[in-house]
Amino acid sequence: MRQILHVLTKPSDGVTTDLIRRQSQQPETNVTVVDLTQPEPDYDRLVERVFAADSIMVS
């Protein structure tokens, strides 16, 4: 299964939200979103997800 990681560095906009939704609907695709705008993000978990991902998108 393809692993896509979205790292949000600012509040999500309509384009990003739509892209995540479309990718989530693709067969054999797992989309994970890490929102770094939230208080106290878990950077250790982010590093794990980076190495597990096939594709990373940052917005």
Backbone bond lengths (Angstrom), bond angles and torsions (degrees), N, CA, C in turn:
res aa  C-N    CA-C-N  psi(-1)  N-CA   C-N-CA  omega(-1)  CA-C   N-CA-C  phi
1 M - - - 1.437 - - 1.523 108.89 -
2 R 1.310 116.75 134.61 1.457 122.72 179.58 1.531 109.74 -74.43
3 Q 1.339 115.79 134.39 1.464 122.35 -178.60 1.535 109.22 -110.33
4 I 1.325 116.83 117.64 1.462 121.76 177.39 1.520 107.80 -112.33
5 L 1.327 116.12 131.93 1.458 122.07 179.47 1.524 108.78 -115.42
6 H 1.325 116.60 126.51 1.462 123.01 172.80 1.516 107.58 -107.90
7 V 1.327 116.27 124.80 1.457 121.86 176.81 1.528 107.14 -109.71
8 L 1.316 115.94 114.96 1.456 120.57 -178.64 1.523 109.58 -94.50
9 T 1.334 116.39 120.71 1.459 121.76 179.68 1.521 111.40 -106.50
10 K 1.325 116.12 -4.62 1.464 122.74 175.97 1.522 106.79 -146.89
11 P 1.314 117.88 164.03 1.469 118.66 -179.90 1.527 111.03 -54.66
12 S 1.308 115.51 138.16 1.460 121.84 -176.82 1.522 110.56 -64.25
13 D 1.335 115.60 137.04 1.458 120.48 176.06 1.523 109.63 -103.77
14 G 1.304 116.89 179.51 1.457 120.96 -177.19 1.516 113.64 -62.54
15 V 1.322 117.51 -37.10 1.470 121.33 -179.12 1.521 110.13 -65.84
16 T 1.328 116.46 -46.58 1.465 120.87 179.83 1.522 110.86 -63.79
17 T 1.316 116.64 -44.55 1.463 121.42 179.62 1.527 110.34 -60.03
18 D 1.322 117.29 -43.42 1.460 121.32 179.68 1.526 110.91 -65.71
19 L 1.327 117.54 -41.85 1.461 121.02 179.21 1.528 110.82 -62.23
20 I 1.318 117.01 -45.02 1.474 120.53 178.95 1.519 110.29 -61.91
21 R 1.319 116.89 -42.83 1.470 121.05 179.35 1.532 110.95 -61.24
22 R 1.331 116.45 -46.20 1.474 120.19 -179.41 1.531 111.94 -64.55
23 Q 1.317 116.13 -42.88 1.462 119.08 179.55 1.526 110.79 -65.58
24 S 1.315 117.14 -36.22 1.465 121.03 179.50 1.518 112.31 -64.12
25 Q 1.314 117.09 -24.58 1.458 121.83 -178.90 1.524 112.88 -85.57
26 Q 1.320 117.88 -9.52 1.457 120.92 -179.95 1.524 109.96 -72.28
27 P 1.324 116.38 138.07 1.469 118.37 178.26 1.531 111.22 -66.37
28 E 1.314 114.74 150.11 1.471 121.61 177.94 1.530 112.42 57.95
29 T 1.328 116.48 33.66 1.462 121.24 -179.61 1.522 109.73 -131.70
30 N 1.326 115.73 130.64 1.457 121.63 175.67 1.528 107.45 -114.39
31 V 1.323 116.58 122.99 1.460 121.91 -179.16 1.529 109.05 -109.23
32 T 1.325 115.51 127.70 1.455 121.81 177.02 1.525 108.08 -118.23
33 V 1.323 116.22 136.21 1.456 121.60 178.97 1.526 108.44 -116.76
34 V 1.331 115.72 128.54 1.460 121.77 174.84 1.522 106.46 -116.26
35 D 1.314 115.94 118.29 1.464 122.19 -176.93 1.523 109.64 -100.39
36 L 1.329 116.13 103.70 1.463 120.56 -178.55 1.521 112.65 -81.19
37 T 1.337 117.52 -0.94 1.459 120.41 177.12 1.521 111.65 -84.15
38 Q 1.315 117.06 -9.51 1.465 121.48 179.06 1.528 109.83 -78.14
39 P 1.316 116.82 152.00 1.479 118.94 177.84 1.534 111.09 -60.71
40 E 1.293 115.72 137.78 1.463 123.87 175.64 1.525 114.19 51.71
41 P 1.333 117.70 62.55 1.472 119.05 177.04 1.524 110.94 -64.95
42 D 1.317 116.05 151.54 1.462 122.72 -178.71 1.535 108.65 -90.33
43 Y 1.322 116.20 91.87 1.465 120.88 -176.37 1.521 112.58 -69.69
44 D 1.314 117.98 -30.92 1.465 119.85 176.73 1.531 110.18 -62.77
45 R 1.305 116.16 -43.90 1.467 121.03 178.42 1.531 110.19 -65.75
46 L 1.331 117.13 -36.75 1.462 121.00 177.63 1.523 110.53 -60.26
47 V 1.324 116.89 -44.51 1.470 120.33 179.71 1.532 110.13 -60.60
48 E 1.320 117.16 -42.82 1.470 120.51 177.62 1.526 110.58 -59.41
49 R 1.311 116.70 -43.39 1.470 121.04 -178.35 1.522 111.47 -69.18
50 V 1.331 117.42 -33.53 1.465 120.45 177.26 1.525 109.89 -61.11
51 F 1.322 116.93 -46.09 1.462 119.80 -177.55 1.529 112.41 -73.34
52 A 1.308 117.96 -20.65 1.461 121.60 178.13 1.529 113.21 -87.05
53 A 1.331 116.38 -14.49 1.464 120.46 -173.78 1.532 111.92 -83.36
54 D 1.325 114.25 147.22 1.467 120.75 172.03 1.531 110.52 -88.18
55 S 1.334 115.25 -25.59 1.463 121.24 -177.58 1.528 107.97 -146.89
56 I 1.345 115.78 139.63 1.464 120.70 -179.28 1.518 108.35 -127.85
57 M 1.330 115.56 133.80 1.460 121.90 177.01 1.514 107.89 -126.00
58 V 1.317 115.86 134.99 1.461 121.17 -179.07 1.524 108.47 -121.68
59 S 1.314 115.49 130.67 1.469 119.22 176.30 1.505 110.03 -137.31
